[in-house]
Amino acid sequence: MNAVEIETAISELACQPFDAVEFPFAFLAAFGNKDMAVRQRW
């Protein structure tokens, strides 16, 4: 992802209602992390 794509994803995330459970995953996904890597539970 380039800087413009990341900025767009973060801006869209900021416009959504805050969900404390899902926010960390959405934040990581906004930086281009794959869904499988973001959702992996240890």
Beta strands, then each sheet from edge to edge (+ up, - down):
end
